């Protein structure tokens, strides 16, 4: 039988890999956003998004943009696909973090 520690370790590993995938997709979205949607790039502080002095209110603006699916009205299909991918990976990562925390409390 598999021990609880092994299950928790594997779950944490899967969660960390998916978080890395999410951050990579977010970084590529911001890179594409510079050309595809320059106004949004400025609104979310694209240049300083991943820095320690990044403005949290501007980062939340990107979260609301993706949450409300405002990108579906954009003209660039590559930008729309990247936004969809980032949104899906964000939901997956949040779900995995929640499941991992629940499993850590139960085991």
C-alpha positions as CSV (number, residue, x, y, z in Angstrom):
1,X,0.0,0.0,0.0
2,X,1.2,3.5,-0.8
3,X,1.9,5.7,2.2
4,X,0.3,9.1,2.8
5,X,3.7,10.8,2.6
6,X,4.3,9.4,-0.9
7,X,0.9,10.6,-2.1
8,X,1.6,14.0,-0.7
9,X,5.1,14.2,-2.2
10,X,3.8,13.3,-5.6
11,X,0.9,15.7,-5.4
12,X,3.3,18.5,-4.4
13,X,5.6,17.6,-7.3
14,X,2.7,17.7,-9.8
15,X,1.6,21.1,-8.3
16,X,5.0,22.6,-8.6
17,X,5.4,21.5,-12.2
18,X,2.1,23.0,-13.1
19,X,2.9,26.2,-11.3
20,X,6.1,26.4,-13.4
21,X,4.1,25.8,-16.6
22,X,1.7,28.6,-15.5
23,X,4.4,31.1,-14.8
24,X,6.1,30.3,-18.1
25,X,2.9,30.7,-20.1
26,X,2.2,34.0,-18.2
27,X,5.7,35.3,-19.1
28,X,5.1,34.4,-22.8
29,X,1.7,36.0,-22.7
30,X,3.2,39.3,-21.4
31,X,5.9,39.1,-24.1
32,X,3.2,38.7,-26.8
33,X,1.0,41.3,-25.2
34,X,3.7,43.9,-25.9
35,X,3.0,43.7,-29.6
36,X,-0.6,42.5,-29.7
37,X,-2.1,44.8,-27.1
38,X,0.2,47.6,-26.1
39,X,-2.4,49.5,-24.0
40,X,-3.0,46.4,-21.8
41,X,0.7,45.9,-21.6
42,X,1.1,49.3,-20.1
43,X,-1.9,48.9,-17.8
44,X,-0.5,45.7,-16.3
45,X,3.0,47.1,-16.0
46,X,4.4,44.5,-18.4
47,X,8.0,45.5,-18.0
48,X,7.9,45.3,-14.2
49,X,5.3,42.5,-13.8
50,X,7.8,39.9,-12.4
51,X,9.9,42.3,-10.4
52,X,9.8,42.7,-6.7
53,X,8.6,46.3,-7.1
54,X,5.7,45.3,-9.4
55,X,2.4,47.1,-8.7
56,X,-0.1,44.5,-7.3
57,X,-3.1,46.5,-8.5
58,X,-1.8,46.4,-12.0
59,X,-1.2,42.7,-11.8
60,X,-4.8,42.2,-10.5
61,X,-5.9,44.1,-13.7
62,X,-4.6,41.2,-15.8
63,X,-6.3,38.7,-13.5
64,X,-9.7,40.4,-14.1
65,X,-9.0,40.7,-17.8
66,X,-8.5,37.0,-18.1
67,X,-11.3,36.1,-15.6
68,X,-13.9,38.1,-17.6
69,X,-12.6,36.7,-20.9
70,X,-12.3,40.2,-22.4
71,X,-9.6,38.8,-24.8
72,X,-12.2,37.1,-26.9
73,X,-12.9,40.4,-28.7
74,X,-9.2,40.8,-29.7
75,X,-8.2,40.5,-33.4
76,X,-5.0,38.4,-32.9
77,X,-5.7,34.7,-32.7
78,X,-2.3,33.9,-31.1
79,X,-3.0,36.4,-28.3
80,X,-6.4,34.8,-27.7
81,X,-4.9,31.3,-27.6
82,X,-2.2,32.4,-25.1
83,X,-4.8,34.1,-22.9
84,X,-6.9,30.9,-22.9
85,X,-3.9,28.8,-22.0
86,X,-2.9,31.1,-19.2
87,X,-6.4,31.1,-17.8
88,X,-6.7,27.3,-18.0
89,X,-3.3,26.8,-16.3
90,X,-4.2,29.3,-13.6
91,X,-7.4,27.4,-12.8
92,X,-5.5,24.1,-12.8
93,X,-2.8,25.4,-10.6
94,X,-5.2,26.9,-8.1
95,X,-7.2,23.7,-8.0
96,X,-4.0,21.6,-7.4
97,X,-2.8,24.0,-4.6
98,X,-6.2,23.6,-3.0
99,X,-6.2,19.8,-3.3
100,X,-2.6,19.7,-2.0
101,X,-3.4,21.8,1.0
102,X,-6.5,19.6,1.7
103,X,-4.5,16.4,1.4
104,X,-1.8,17.9,3.7
105,X,-4.4,18.6,6.3
106,X,-6.0,15.2,6.1
107,X,-2.8,13.1,5.9
